[in-house]
Amino acid sequence: MADATATAESPFEITCEDAGPARKRLTITIPADHIAAKLDDSMGALAANAQLPGFRKGHAPRALLERRFGTAVRDETKGQLISEGYAAALEQESLKPVGEPEPVTQAEEMVFEDGKPMSFTVEVEVVPEITMPNLEKVPVKKPMLEVTDEMIDVEMDRQCLQAGTIREIEEGFEPGDKVIGPGSATKEGEDEPFFQHPGVDVVVPEKEDGGKGTILGLMVDGLHERIAGAKVGDSIEVTVEGPESHELEHIRGRTLRIEMTIEKGLRIEPAEPEQVAGRYGLESADILREQIKLALEQRIAVEQQAAMREQVYRYLADNADFDLPEKMTENQAQRLLERARLEMIYRGTMSPEEIEQRIAEMRTEAQEESRKRLKLQFLLHKLADDLGIQVTEQEVNGRIAMIAQQRNVRPEKLRRDLVDQGMIGQIGTQIRDHKAADRIIRDAEITEVSADEWNAEVERQQSGS
């Protein structure tokens, strides 16, 4: 336990001790003379501005003001002193909180008694103390990727789908079709749903791999069978377990019943390559293929750098050991998913539906995976601080423009959408993380590997071997 101390700058006596992983207990004592001076200042300010019947402004008797307003003044002053004491403790102990302070001393225990000090205790989770690993000559493999005809074909198909014609269908739903209708989610043992929406939409998943698909952001096994044999007007009901790492705490580990009525079915009839070429003002599908090849070459450069950054991230996480704030670990699921979603959008290799399916899969990951992501967040923040990384508004605007181009939307619309979704701040964080990792890559020990070697290594990592 640290000794209670008061400094020349601060009249508070402060004790700081460990209360768990990255958690501190602060005991703050407000001296009696400081309380008296603060109360006197507060009453003086009140006396100078109070205007009571029968008295000119600022001339009401102090004793009358004490009787009428004394309790309110003391409560307001107490709140101010508690806030000042907490701020002084953070500054004195050089603590960076990652959550709101939790009171240990109950409100009824914190009272002013004439001539006596007042103490209170809070606990707060803080940024953990991190010792960075050696960052000289970090081993990094650089995948030498090339654009293949198969990649061009896949992108061509995607372009044809985007430019395709949507038509309504009544039944015979196939992978890639979308069904829309009112839906709800109810927890087991409860009669009323905790979530309802008039326009839930579900993409029919592929039959392979168990026909897994997403509904209301949750992965459901066998969803293909439930939808493929249905028709407009039918209701679908599925049961799923709320993932332990879900961002909504109240559904973690709960059995959920999801119901949906199919009101509409949609299918995209892909456009012909020549039609897509015409929309872009190109003379032929062959020229469109050349344009796609150029775009993929640019995307490969992004993927190549992303692959090297991921290796830096993995190196940091594997070679730094520190305690994580427990409550923050539980409550950061939403923010971590937002970061992952933005990274997938930036890389530009997945459709919006594929991204949401991957996010749903991430919700089912073990708690340990969420802890790893949070650990990396702290590491990248410290790395950026240590390297003096700064992000400019121009860089943020450039990143938004780049993502907008990939998603074929106007930059100003994308910015509005990011603001509405509360993700605009994540753009700056993403740029900061990328710049920090790129600084390590600049001085890394880089080994070039073929695409086949790299793909084999990715498969080994995914299988855990």
C-alpha positions as CSV (number, residue, x, y, z in Angstrom):
1,M,0.0,0.0,0.0
2,A,1.2,3.5,-0.8
3,D,1.5,6.0,2.0
4,A,-1.1,8.8,2.2
5,T,0.4,12.0,0.9
6,A,-0.5,15.6,0.2
7,T,1.5,17.8,-2.0
8,A,2.1,21.5,-2.2
9,E,-0.2,21.7,-5.3
10,S,-2.9,19.5,-3.8
11,P,-4.4,19.6,-0.3
12,F,-5.8,16.1,-0.5
13,E,-4.2,13.1,1.2
14,I,-4.1,10.2,-1.3
15,T,-3.5,6.5,-0.8
16,C,-3.2,4.2,-3.9
17,E,-3.1,0.4,-3.8
18,D,-3.7,-2.5,-6.1
19,A,-7.2,-3.9,-6.2
20,G,-6.9,-6.5,-8.9
21,P,-5.6,-6.8,-12.5
22,A,-5.1,-3.2,-13.8
23,R,-7.4,-2.0,-11.0
24,K,-6.5,0.6,-8.3
25,R,-8.1,1.5,-5.0
26,L,-7.9,5.2,-4.2
27,T,-8.6,6.5,-0.7
28,I,-8.8,10.3,-0.7
29,T,-8.9,12.4,2.5
30,I,-10.1,16.0,2.3
31,P,-8.7,18.0,5.2
32,A,-11.1,19.9,7.5
33,D,-9.6,23.3,6.8
34,H,-10.0,22.7,3.0
35,I,-13.7,21.7,3.5
36,A,-14.3,24.8,5.6
37,A,-12.6,27.1,3.1
38,K,-14.6,25.5,0.2
39,L,-17.9,25.8,2.1
40,D,-17.1,29.4,3.0
41,D,-16.4,30.2,-0.7
42,S,-19.6,28.5,-1.8
43,M,-21.7,30.4,0.8
44,G,-20.0,33.6,-0.1
45,A,-20.8,33.2,-3.8
46,L,-24.4,32.4,-2.8
47,A,-24.6,35.5,-0.5
48,A,-23.3,37.8,-3.2
49,N,-26.0,36.7,-5.7
50,A,-29.0,35.7,-3.6
51,Q,-32.1,37.8,-3.8
52,L,-34.7,37.1,-1.1
53,P,-37.9,38.9,-0.5
54,G,-37.3,41.9,1.8
55,F,-33.6,42.1,1.1
56,R,-31.6,43.8,-1.7
57,K,-29.5,41.5,-3.8
58,G,-26.4,40.4,-1.9
59,H,-27.7,41.7,1.4
60,A,-29.6,38.7,2.8
61,P,-28.3,37.6,6.3
62,R,-25.8,34.8,6.2
63,A,-27.7,32.9,8.9
64,L,-30.9,33.0,6.8
65,L,-29.1,31.7,3.8
66,E,-27.6,28.9,5.9
67,R,-31.1,27.8,7.1
68,R,-32.7,28.0,3.7
69,F,-29.9,26.8,1.4
70,G,-27.3,25.2,3.7
71,T,-28.1,21.5,2.9
72,A,-28.0,22.1,-0.9
73,V,-24.8,24.1,-0.7
74,R,-23.1,21.4,1.4
75,D,-24.2,18.7,-1.0
76,E,-23.0,20.6,-4.1
77,T,-19.7,21.4,-2.4
78,K,-19.2,17.8,-1.4
79,G,-19.7,16.7,-5.0
80,Q,-17.1,19.3,-6.2
81,L,-14.6,18.2,-3.6
82,I,-15.0,14.5,-4.5
83,S,-14.5,15.3,-8.1
84,E,-11.4,17.5,-7.3
85,G,-10.0,14.8,-5.1
86,Y,-10.4,12.1,-7.6
87,A,-8.8,14.2,-10.4
88,A,-5.9,15.0,-8.0
89,A,-5.4,11.3,-7.3
90,L,-5.3,10.4,-11.0
91,E,-2.7,13.2,-11.6
92,Q,-0.6,12.4,-8.6
93,E,-0.5,8.6,-9.3
94,S,-0.2,9.1,-13.1
95,L,-3.2,6.8,-13.7
96,K,-5.1,6.6,-16.9
97,P,-8.6,5.3,-16.2
98,V,-10.4,3.1,-18.7
99,G,-13.8,3.3,-17.0
100,E,-15.9,5.2,-14.5
101,P,-14.8,5.1,-10.8
102,E,-16.8,2.7,-8.6
103,P,-17.5,4.0,-5.1
104,V,-16.4,1.8,-2.2
105,T,-17.5,4.3,0.4
106,Q,-21.3,4.7,0.3
107,A,-22.9,8.1,-0.1
108,E,-24.4,8.1,3.4
109,E,-21.0,7.7,4.9
110,M,-19.6,10.8,3.2
111,V,-20.7,13.6,5.5
112,F,-19.2,16.9,6.5
113,E,-18.7,17.3,10.2
114,D,-17.4,20.6,11.5
115,G,-13.7,20.5,12.2
116,K,-13.2,17.0,10.9
117,P,-11.8,15.7,7.6
118,M,-13.8,13.5,5.2
119,S,-12.5,10.4,3.5
120,F,-13.8,8.4,0.6
121,T,-12.6,5.4,-1.4
122,V,-13.2,4.4,-5.0
123,E,-11.9,1.7,-7.3
124,V,-11.1,2.2,-11.0
125,E,-9.7,0.2,-13.8
126,V,-6.7,1.8,-15.4
127,V,-4.5,1.4,-18.5
128,P,-2.2,-1.5,-17.6
129,E,1.6,-1.1,-17.2
130,I,3.1,-2.5,-20.4
131,T,6.7,-3.4,-21.2
132,M,7.1,-3.5,-24.9
133,P,9.1,-6.4,-26.4
134,N,12.2,-5.9,-28.5
135,L,11.1,-4.3,-31.8
136,E,14.4,-4.5,-33.7
137,K,14.5,-6.8,-36.7
138,V,11.0,-8.3,-36.1
139,P,10.7,-11.3,-38.4
140,V,8.1,-10.7,-41.1
141,K,7.1,-12.7,-44.2
142,K,6.1,-10.7,-47.3
143,P,3.7,-12.7,-49.4
144,M,4.4,-12.2,-53.1
145,L,0.8,-12.2,-54.4
146,E,-0.3,-11.9,-58.0
147,V,-3.6,-11.3,-59.7
148,T,-4.9,-14.6,-61.3
149,D,-7.6,-15.2,-63.9
150,E,-9.7,-16.8,-61.2
151,M,-9.5,-13.7,-59.0
152,I,-10.6,-11.6,-62.1
153,D,-13.5,-14.0,-62.7
154,V,-14.7,-13.7,-59.1
155,E,-14.6,-9.9,-59.2
156,M,-16.3,-9.9,-62.6
157,D,-19.1,-12.0,-61.1
158,R,-19.4,-9.6,-58.2
159,Q,-19.6,-6.6,-60.5
160,C,-22.3,-8.3,-62.5
161,L,-24.3,-9.0,-59.3
162,Q,-24.0,-5.4,-58.2
163,A,-25.3,-4.2,-61.5
164,G,-27.9,-6.9,-61.7
165,T,-31.7,-6.7,-61.6
166,I,-33.6,-7.4,-58.4
167,R,-36.8,-9.4,-58.8
168,E,-39.3,-10.7,-56.2
169,I,-39.7,-14.4,-55.8
170,E,-42.3,-16.4,-53.8
171,E,-40.4,-19.7,-53.1
172,G,-37.5,-21.9,-54.1
173,F,-35.0,-19.7,-52.3
174,E,-31.4,-20.3,-53.3
175,P,-28.0,-19.3,-51.8
176,G,-27.5,-15.5,-52.2
177,D,-31.3,-14.8,-52.2
178,K,-32.6,-12.5,-49.5
179,V,-35.8,-12.9,-47.4
180,I,-37.3,-10.0,-45.6
181,G,-40.0,-9.7,-42.9
182,P,-40.9,-8.9,-39.3
183,G,-38.8,-10.7,-36.7
184,S,-38.3,-10.9,-33.0
185,A,-36.0,-12.4,-30.4
186,T,-37.1,-13.8,-27.0
187,K,-35.1,-15.2,-24.2
188,E,-35.9,-18.7,-22.9
189,G,-38.3,-18.5,-20.0
190,E,-39.7,-15.1,-21.0
191,D,-42.9,-14.4,-22.9
192,E,-42.2,-11.0,-24.3
193,P,-39.5,-10.5,-26.9
194,F,-36.6,-8.2,-26.0
195,F,-36.1,-7.3,-29.6
196,Q,-38.5,-6.7,-32.5
197,H,-38.0,-5.3,-36.0
198,P,-40.4,-4.9,-38.9
199,G,-37.8,-5.5,-41.6
200,V,-35.3,-8.2,-40.7
201,D,-33.4,-9.4,-43.7
202,V,-31.6,-12.7,-44.1
203,V,-29.3,-13.9,-46.9
204,V,-29.8,-17.5,-47.8
205,P,-26.5,-19.3,-46.9
206,E,-24.7,-21.9,-48.9
207,K,-25.7,-25.5,-48.2
208,E,-22.1,-26.5,-47.5
209,D,-20.5,-26.3,-44.0
210,G,-23.8,-27.0,-42.3
211,G,-25.7,-24.2,-44.1
212,K,-24.6,-21.7,-41.5
213,G,-26.0,-18.2,-41.8
214,T,-26.7,-15.1,-39.8
215,I,-30.0,-13.9,-38.5
216,L,-30.1,-10.8,-36.2
217,G,-26.3,-10.9,-36.2
218,L,-26.1,-14.4,-34.8
219,M,-24.7,-17.5,-36.4
220,V,-27.3,-20.3,-36.9
221,D,-26.5,-23.8,-38.0
222,G,-28.8,-25.3,-40.7
223,L,-30.3,-22.0,-41.6
224,H,-30.1,-22.9,-45.3
225,E,-32.6,-25.8,-44.8
226,R,-35.0,-23.6,-42.8
227,I,-35.3,-21.0,-45.6
228,A,-34.7,-23.1,-48.8
229,G,-37.9,-25.0,-48.3
230,A,-40.0,-22.1,-47.2
231,K,-42.2,-19.6,-49.2
232,V,-43.6,-16.1,-48.7
233,G,-46.0,-16.1,-45.8
234,D,-44.2,-18.9,-43.9
235,S,-42.7,-18.3,-40.5
236,I,-39.2,-19.4,-39.5
237,E,-38.2,-20.2,-35.9
238,V,-34.7,-21.0,-34.8
239,T,-33.1,-21.5,-31.4
240,V,-29.6,-20.2,-30.7
241,E,-27.3,-19.7,-27.7
242,G,-26.3,-16.1,-27.0
243,P,-22.4,-16.1,-27.4
244,E,-20.5,-15.6,-24.1
245,S,-18.5,-12.7,-25.7
246,H,-21.6,-11.0,-27.2
247,E,-21.6,-7.2,-26.9
248,L,-25.0,-7.3,-25.2
249,E,-24.4,-8.7,-21.7
250,H,-28.0,-9.6,-21.0
251,I,-28.1,-12.3,-23.7
252,R,-24.7,-13.9,-23.0
253,G,-25.2,-17.6,-22.4
254,R,-29.0,-17.3,-22.8
255,T,-31.1,-19.6,-25.0
256,L,-32.8,-17.3,-27.6
257,R,-35.8,-18.0,-29.8
258,I,-35.8,-16.1,-33.0
259,E,-38.9,-15.9,-35.1
260,M,-39.4,-14.3,-38.5
261,T,-42.2,-14.2,-41.1
262,I,-41.2,-14.1,-44.7
263,E,-43.0,-11.2,-46.4
264,K,-40.8,-10.8,-49.4
265,G,-38.2,-12.8,-51.2
266,L,-35.6,-11.1,-53.5
267,R,-33.2,-12.5,-56.1
268,I,-30.6,-10.7,-58.1
269,E,-30.4,-11.6,-61.7
270,P,-26.8,-10.7,-62.7
271,A,-26.1,-8.3,-65.5
272,E,-24.1,-9.4,-68.5
273,P,-20.4,-8.3,-68.5
274,E,-21.0,-6.1,-71.6
275,Q,-23.8,-4.3,-69.7
276,V,-21.5,-3.7,-66.8
277,A,-18.8,-2.4,-69.1
278,G,-21.3,0.0,-70.7
279,R,-22.3,1.4,-67.3
280,Y,-18.7,2.4,-66.7
281,G,-18.4,3.9,-70.2
282,L,-16.1,1.1,-71.4
283,E,-16.3,-0.3,-74.9
284,S,-16.2,-4.0,-74.1
285,A,-16.1,-6.7,-71.4
286,D,-12.4,-7.3,-72.3
287,I,-11.5,-3.7,-71.3
288,L,-13.6,-4.2,-68.1
289,R,-11.5,-7.2,-67.3
290,E,-8.3,-5.1,-67.7
291,Q,-9.7,-2.4,-65.4
292,I,-10.6,-5.1,-62.9
293,K,-7.1,-6.4,-63.1
294,L,-5.6,-3.0,-62.3
295,A,-8.0,-2.5,-59.4
296,L,-7.1,-6.0,-58.0
297,E,-3.4,-5.2,-58.3
298,Q,-4.0,-2.1,-56.1
299,R,-6.0,-4.2,-53.7
300,I,-3.2,-6.8,-53.5
301,A,-0.8,-4.1,-52.4
302,V,-3.3,-3.4,-49.5
303,E,-3.6,-7.1,-48.7
304,Q,0.2,-7.6,-48.8
305,Q,0.7,-4.8,-46.3
306,A,-2.2,-6.0,-44.2
307,A,-0.6,-9.5,-44.0
308,M,2.6,-8.0,-42.8
309,R,0.8,-5.9,-40.2
310,E,-1.0,-8.9,-38.9
311,Q,2.4,-10.6,-38.3
312,V,3.5,-7.5,-36.3
313,Y,0.3,-7.6,-34.3
314,R,0.8,-11.3,-33.6
315,Y,4.4,-10.7,-32.6
316,L,3.4,-8.0,-30.1
317,A,0.6,-10.1,-28.6
318,D,2.9,-13.2,-28.2
319,N,5.8,-11.3,-26.7
320,A,4.2,-8.9,-24.2
321,D,2.5,-10.1,-21.0
322,F,0.4,-7.9,-18.8
323,D,-2.8,-7.9,-16.9
324,L,-6.0,-6.8,-18.5
325,P,-8.8,-4.8,-16.8
326,E,-11.5,-7.5,-16.1
327,K,-14.6,-5.4,-16.5
328,M,-13.3,-3.6,-19.5
329,T,-12.6,-7.0,-21.1
330,E,-16.3,-7.9,-20.6
331,N,-17.6,-4.6,-21.9
332,Q,-15.4,-3.9,-25.0
333,A,-17.0,-6.5,-27.3
334,Q,-18.9,-3.9,-29.3
335,R,-15.9,-1.7,-29.9
336,L,-13.6,-4.6,-30.8
337,L,-16.2,-5.8,-33.4
338,E,-16.4,-2.3,-34.8
339,R,-12.7,-2.2,-35.3
340,A,-12.7,-5.6,-37.0
341,R,-15.6,-4.6,-39.3
342,L,-13.8,-1.4,-40.3
343,E,-10.6,-3.3,-41.1
344,M,-12.5,-5.7,-43.3
345,I,-14.2,-2.8,-45.1
346,Y,-10.8,-1.1,-45.6
347,R,-9.3,-4.2,-47.2
348,G,-12.1,-4.3,-49.7
349,T,-12.1,-8.0,-50.4
350,M,-15.5,-8.9,-48.9
351,S,-19.1,-7.9,-49.6
352,P,-21.2,-6.3,-46.9
353,E,-23.0,-9.6,-46.4
354,E,-19.7,-11.5,-46.1
355,I,-18.5,-9.0,-43.6
356,E,-21.6,-9.3,-41.4
357,Q,-21.3,-13.1,-41.5
358,R,-17.7,-12.8,-40.3
359,I,-18.7,-10.5,-37.5
360,A,-21.4,-13.0,-36.5
361,E,-18.7,-15.7,-36.4
362,M,-16.5,-13.5,-34.3
363,R,-19.3,-13.1,-31.8
364,T,-19.1,-16.9,-31.2
365,E,-15.4,-16.8,-30.5
366,A,-14.1,-17.8,-27.1
367,Q,-13.7,-15.2,-24.5
368,E,-9.9,-15.7,-24.8
369,E,-10.0,-14.4,-28.4
370,S,-11.8,-11.2,-27.2
371,R,-9.0,-10.8,-24.6
372,K,-6.4,-11.2,-27.2
373,R,-8.0,-8.4,-29.3
374,L,-8.2,-6.1,-26.3
375,K,-4.6,-6.9,-25.4
376,L,-3.6,-5.9,-28.9
377,Q,-5.6,-2.6,-28.6
378,F,-3.5,-1.6,-25.5
379,L,-0.3,-2.6,-27.2
380,L,-0.9,-0.6,-30.3
381,H,-2.0,2.4,-28.3
382,K,1.3,2.3,-26.4
383,L,3.3,1.6,-29.5
384,A,1.8,4.7,-31.2
385,D,2.5,6.8,-28.1
386,D,6.1,5.6,-27.9
387,L,6.7,6.3,-31.6
388,G,5.0,9.7,-31.5
389,I,2.5,8.7,-34.1
390,Q,0.0,11.4,-35.1
391,V,-3.0,11.3,-37.4
392,T,-4.1,14.3,-39.4
393,E,-7.6,15.2,-40.6
394,Q,-6.3,15.0,-44.1
395,E,-5.3,11.3,-43.5
396,V,-8.8,10.6,-42.1
397,N,-10.4,12.2,-45.1
398,G,-8.1,10.3,-47.5
399,R,-9.0,7.0,-45.8
400,I,-12.7,7.7,-46.0
401,A,-12.4,8.5,-49.7
402,M,-10.5,5.3,-50.4
403,I,-13.0,3.1,-48.6
404,A,-15.9,5.0,-50.3
405,Q,-14.3,4.2,-53.7
406,Q,-14.1,0.5,-52.8
407,R,-17.7,0.5,-51.8
408,N,-18.9,2.6,-54.7
409,V,-20.4,5.3,-52.5
410,R,-19.8,9.0,-52.2
411,P,-17.2,10.0,-49.5
412,E,-19.6,12.4,-47.8
413,K,-22.3,9.7,-47.6
414,L,-19.8,7.3,-46.1
415,R,-18.7,9.9,-43.5
416,R,-22.4,10.5,-42.5
417,D,-22.9,6.8,-42.2
418,L,-19.8,6.4,-40.0
419,V,-20.9,9.3,-37.8
420,D,-24.4,7.8,-37.4
421,Q,-22.9,4.4,-36.5
422,G,-20.5,5.9,-34.0
423,M,-17.5,4.6,-36.0
424,I,-15.9,7.8,-37.3
425,G,-13.4,7.8,-34.4
426,Q,-12.4,4.3,-35.4
427,I,-11.0,5.7,-38.7
428,G,-8.3,7.7,-36.9
429,T,-7.6,4.7,-34.6
430,Q,-7.2,2.4,-37.6
431,I,-4.8,4.8,-39.3
432,R,-2.8,5.2,-36.1
433,D,-2.5,1.4,-35.7
434,H,-1.4,1.0,-39.4
435,K,1.2,3.7,-39.1
436,A,2.6,2.2,-35.9
437,A,2.8,-1.3,-37.4
438,D,4.3,0.1,-40.7
439,R,7.1,1.7,-38.6
440,I,8.0,-1.7,-37.3
441,I,7.8,-3.2,-40.7
442,R,10.2,-0.6,-42.1
443,D,12.9,-1.9,-39.8
444,A,11.8,-5.6,-39.8
445,E,13.7,-8.6,-41.1
446,I,11.6,-9.3,-44.2
447,T,11.5,-12.7,-46.0
448,E,9.7,-12.9,-49.3
449,V,7.5,-16.0,-49.7
450,S,5.4,-17.3,-52.6
451,A,1.6,-17.1,-52.7
452,D,1.4,-20.9,-52.2
453,E,3.8,-20.8,-49.2
454,W,1.8,-18.0,-47.7
455,N,-1.6,-19.6,-48.2
456,A,-0.3,-22.8,-46.6
457,E,0.9,-20.9,-43.6
458,V,-2.5,-19.1,-43.2
459,E,-4.2,-22.5,-43.3
460,R,-1.8,-23.8,-40.6
461,Q,-2.6,-20.8,-38.4
462,Q,-6.4,-21.2,-38.9
463,S,-6.2,-24.9,-38.0
464,G,-4.0,-24.1,-35.0
465,S,-1.3,-26.5,-36.0
